[in-house]
Amino acid sequence: MERQTITVRSAPDRRRYELVDSTVVIGAAHYLVHGDDGAERVFHHTTVSEDYSGRGLASTLVQQALDDTLAAGIAVVAVCPYVRAWLRKHPDYQQRTAAVRPEHLSAVDNIQL
């Protein structure tokens, strides 16, 4: 059996990070750019295909998305329940995130995936 190659890639045109198995997108961490200067990424939805569940891939996806965001000097805003739970387990990241404000929630309410 051939070993699967699962990677994470940035897809800024779709405002998400994608979890990819070879060429097939099997998950995504969706965000919106917030602020006039784009200083924040509001992560609002994370998914991984059921066929790939239980392998820790959502954690890999979120960690790489947050690492990339923080390396770019952009603040992370965790609206997504999975991202919030992940941050609770990784306190070293918590200090580098921005608090969720009402305007973040309003912006997320208007998003259609």
Steps between C-alpha positions, in 0.01 A plus 500: 500500500632844405571738787285811497663842489293743704606864501367840601496785252389860514215594266465876556265544203255271684592645843595165644777254568443168331585151616588308185548128433708494180273728291169461688393759759392302807464785748524873551546769763293796380573857599406854414732794486395766748603861549581768249861393490426125505670469839273217617391161368175385652499119487132403493464145369719188486410174329664168418337229290350221710712250306807660663367555851684376808849550355585836657480673163279786621766580760771496233289726277429752775857510627641567154232762427570682826878472460477649151266777614714597799822486295342753263440735795123454483298453819291186542138537612346165595126492437502137380425258787773261387764775484395624846528145640839455330625823655395383849729200452787717371538788747818625332279615211231662717718799585536576129130512418255789501178496701174436316303825477139560395610629159674168432181310576296734280740451211487122538119501509499632142724225357374221280734208444 
